[in-house]
């Protein structure tokens, strides 16, 4: 198996080359969690993996709570389903808080401040209320909690990790927060071992072939916990050795879709890049230097590897898409890239 083979399988596993799901919560559940700090890009990350999706459908799923956006895994926002939010946060929150402990101390945030914040937020949001950041700032200030910019960000993140708040519906262009228990069903909790196995299984099935090191990076777990999760989950996975390294993916050989589109426009922070510690296979080897910011740049993918970047500009009468290929595309690739751009325009419109 070559790097190009690995990239092709990842495009296939992530449902970029084939769209079998129709609803946002289905692809989020399949992948477990999808990075979502760039909200507009994250909506497209869902849309390009769904059949006949559009921006409005993703927005509606957020509004009604079919998917939620909260801090989980590494300390950043992800889309998760309500059914997975509790056990996933329980599993990863201790690690995120440990990672953030020095920042909490610098900002003079301790358990007493967090409790006062959580109590004030719960009281303000219970009963289905949803508040913007400006409104939450007022709530916390009235409760005696100081909310300069850095403190405010960390107070909200900690409240998410404490399962007090999560995303609500957008109000115009403003994001809101809702009471976690109003959006997320109680459900039964998983043991730590069950949660590790579930997270590992979702990762390797939805993103394989991938290594243990890739999973450790993506999950943010301690290496010992990531290894345990893979050990429990591996009975449902297939192992292959490539250049002396172990890769894991879903069991059972399946034919790759030879009729799948050969080009895609991916958003910044797409799971095709961000889900792996080693991204060598993701990029056409001719362009490793140009694609050194592959996580942060919206990417052009042709024949399963990154070959350039792109940028959108929304105007009153449409969307301009500026393409920046790192090298010359052949006629077939160029036509496929234009088709991918048109697919994005349809998604937005």
LINDA-V139788 format. One record per pair of residues at least 4 apart in sequence whose C-alpha atoms are under 7 Angstrom apart, sorted by the first residue. I is the first residue (numbers start at 1). J is the second residue. Records with the same first field share a line. If there is no record, write none. Layout:
I=J + J
This chain:
1=5 + 6 + 242
2=6
3=7 + 281
4=8 + 281
5=9
6=10 + 209 + 281
7=11 + 281 + 282 + 304 + 305
8=12 + 304
9=13 + 209
10=14 + 207 + 208 + 209
11=15 + 16 + 17 + 304
12=16 + 17 + 18
13=205 + 206 + 207 + 208
14=206 + 207
15=19 + 49
16=48 + 49
17=260 + 261
18=260
19=49 + 50 + 51
20=50 + 51
21=26 + 27 + 50 + 51
22=50 + 51
23=50
24=28 + 46 + 58 + 61
25=29 + 66 + 67 + 81
26=30
27=31
28=32 + 33 + 34 + 79 + 80 + 81
29=80 + 81
30=202 + 206
31=202 + 203 + 206
32=80 + 199 + 202
33=78 + 79 + 80
34=78 + 79 + 80 + 271
35=42 + 77 + 78 + 79 + 269
36=42 + 77 + 78 + 79
37=76 + 77 + 78
38=42
39=43
40=44
41=45 + 267 + 268
42=46
43=47 + 55 + 58
44=48 + 267
45=49 + 266 + 267 + 270
46=50
47=53 + 54
53=57 + 347
54=58 + 347 + 348
55=59 + 347 + 348
56=60
57=61
58=62
59=63
60=64
61=65 + 66 + 67
62=66 + 67 + 68 + 169
63=168 + 169 + 170
64=169
65=183
66=81
67=79 + 80 + 81 + 82
68=79 + 80 + 81 + 82 + 166 + 167
69=77 + 78 + 79 + 80 + 166 + 167
70=77 + 78 + 79 + 160 + 166 + 167
71=75 + 76 + 77 + 78 + 157 + 160 + 161
72=76 + 77 + 78 + 89 + 92 + 93
73=92 + 219 + 220
74=96 + 219 + 220
75=96
80=84 + 85
81=85
82=183 + 184 + 185
83=184 + 185
84=88
85=89
86=90
87=91 + 189 + 190 + 195
88=92
89=93 + 161
91=192 + 195
92=96 + 221
93=97 + 161
94=98
95=99 + 221
96=100
97=101
100=104
101=105
102=106
103=107
104=108 + 109
105=109
107=151
109=113 + 114
110=114
111=115
112=116
113=117
114=118 + 155
115=119
116=120
117=121 + 140 + 145
118=122 + 159 + 164
119=123
120=124 + 139 + 140 + 143
121=125
122=126 + 164 + 179
125=129 + 130 + 178 + 179
126=179
128=182
129=178
130=168 + 176 + 177 + 178
131=135 + 136 + 176 + 177 + 178
132=136 + 174 + 175 + 176 + 177
133=137 + 176
134=138
135=139
136=140
137=141 + 147
138=142
139=143
140=144 + 145
141=145 + 146 + 147
147=151 + 152
148=152
149=153
150=154
151=155
152=156
153=157
154=158
155=159
156=160
157=161
158=162
159=163 + 164 + 165
160=164 + 165 + 166
163=180
164=179 + 180
165=177 + 178 + 179 + 180
166=177 + 178 + 179 + 180
167=176 + 177 + 178
168=176 + 177 + 178
169=175 + 176
170=174 + 175 + 176
171=175 + 176
179=183
180=184
181=185
190=194 + 195
191=195
192=196
193=197 + 229
194=198
195=199
196=200 + 229
197=201 + 229 + 230 + 232 + 233
198=202
199=203
200=204 + 229 + 230 + 233
201=205 + 233
202=206
203=207
204=208 + 209 + 210 + 248 + 249 + 250
205=249 + 250
208=248 + 249 + 250
209=247 + 248 + 249
210=214 + 247 + 248 + 249
211=215 + 246 + 247 + 248
212=216 + 227
213=217 + 277
214=218 + 275 + 276 + 277 + 278
215=219 + 226
216=220 + 221 + 223 + 226
217=276 + 277
218=275 + 276
221=225 + 226
222=226
223=227
224=228
225=229
226=230
227=231
228=232
229=233
230=234
236=250 + 251
237=248 + 249 + 250 + 251
238=248 + 249 + 250 + 251
239=246 + 247 + 248 + 249
240=246 + 247 + 248
241=245 + 246 + 247
242=246
261=336
262=302 + 303 + 304 + 336
263=301 + 302 + 303 + 333 + 336 + 337 + 340
264=300 + 301 + 302 + 337 + 340
265=299 + 300 + 301 + 340 + 341
266=270 + 298 + 299 + 300
267=298 + 299
268=295 + 296 + 297 + 298
269=273 + 274 + 295 + 296
270=274
271=275
273=279 + 282 + 294 + 295
274=295
282=305 + 306
283=287 + 288 + 305 + 306 + 307
284=288 + 305 + 306 + 307
287=291 + 307 + 326
288=292
293=297
294=299
297=309
298=309 + 310 + 311
299=306 + 308 + 309 + 310
300=306 + 307 + 308 + 309 + 310
301=305 + 306 + 307
302=306 + 307 + 333
307=325 + 326
308=324 + 325 + 326
309=323 + 324 + 325
310=321 + 322 + 323 + 324
311=321 + 322 + 323
312=319 + 320 + 321 + 322
313=319 + 320 + 321
314=318 + 319 + 320
315=319
319=345
329=333 + 334
330=334
331=335
332=336
333=337
334=338
335=339
336=340
337=341
338=342
339=343
340=344
341=345
342=346
343=347
344=348
345=349
